[in-house]
Amino acid sequence: MIQKLRKKFISITAAVLFLLIFLVIAAINVIFVLQTNRMLDSRLDMILGEPHAPQGGSDIRRDKRNPFIPRLDGGLRIHPDGCLLILAPDGSVKEIKEDAGEKYSSEDLEAIAGAVYRRGSSHGWYQYFKFRMKTRVGISGSPETVIGLVNASTDLYSMVTMFAASVTIGIVSFLLVLLVILLASGRAVKPIAESYARQKQFVTDAGHELKTPLTVISANNELARMIYGESEWFDSIDKQVAKMNGLVRSLITLAKMDEEQKPVFSLFNLSDAVYDTAKSFENLIHSGGRLLVFDIAEGITCTGDESALRRVVSILIDNAAKYCDERGKVTVRLYRDRQIRLQVINDFSGAADCDFSRVFERFYRADKARVSDGSYGLGLSIAKADVELHRGTIRVRTLEHDRVMFEVILK
């Protein structure tokens, strides 16, 4: 159980850490993309004649060949990768402005302009170019269509580099912190492990200590019966001693199962094991006026702990016998579809009034009215632990006509 708790602690912490790192990486990259996009828009504004003045009061002059693009004092172009295309009415390129246009052939720019013009969108992306298309009044006073282009290949490379770097740093950080969590998880669960170990040791010691007085009580009761003869008081003592012995055995069984010892599995005939175990309850069930029905498919084999699975069958049938209505029926069914399914079904008129959501908890009793049937609510907890030992599942649900079904599913 402690190992399960430690694994759960590590998995939850790792999931939270992964989510946090993912959100940080996503936020960094989103902010970087938005900032890059804003910078590209600023370049397009300047190319299209909507310049933003630089900070610091620098001397800004207009380029003689392109009055729409400013340059800093000294002749340095502000946006060397920008290009302004003036289109003819048919969509062809009439004029190319901006120095960056010299980096590309007129055929390439003609193809880009044609693709953008046919797309009909006022802004967007074409390959690694970001563009904006607008209509304005030309020098002659007539409207003309212009396209501003920005070569964003460097910016796209920066975004990819930023993404790769942030993901790499995130993965390395996650692995390093996960390593620290793995090393620290032992310390985190150590107090719980020690407390749990003391609790198990107490249960085991108490169980063994109780065996001696129970044996003495039983022997003295038998001696008193021989001296004074039969009496209902002696019978009552025997019943209570038997109940206490059953409780002690159950507690010791649970304590041993919680030690997480690795079981030894072997291949055995599950059909025969279920039938033999169920057959031993036949007289008990029939003596109460009930009917025991077998529906067990033959030849079903299973790899597991045979004694543990026999105990599961015994617990479920015993539970069904205790809670079966008079003149009712207990059905034991075993079959295989994609998985092995063991079902124990019994008639129980009070099923609708019972809460079955907690029946596998220790000392819990779904039917509070039955408090003197000799059980303490530990059997189903043991059955669940045995099933989970085989990586199976056990569940309970009510069926129509006031019936209850416990089902074990084994892979």
Secondary structure, 3 states (H helix, E strand, C coil): CHHHHHHHHHHHHHHHHHHHHHHHHHHHHHHHHHHHHHHHHHHHHHHCCCCCCCCCCCCEEECCCCCCCEEECCCCECCCCEEEEEECCCCCEEEEECHHHHHCCHHHHHHHHHHHHHHCCCEEEECCEEEEEEEEECCCCCEEEEEEEEECHHHHHHHHHHHHHHHHHHHHHHHHHHHHHHHHHHHHHHHHHHHHHHHHHHHHHHHHHHHHHHHHHHHHHHHHHHHHCCCHHHHHHHHHHHHHHHHHHHHHHHHHHCCCCCCCCEEEEHHHHHHHHHHCCHHHHHHCCCEEEEEECCCCEEEECHHHHHHHHHHHHHHHHHCCCCCCEEEEEEEECCCEEEEEEEECCCHHHCCHHHCCCCCCCCCCCCCCCCCCCCHHHHHHHHHHHCCCEEEEEEECCCEEEEEEEEC
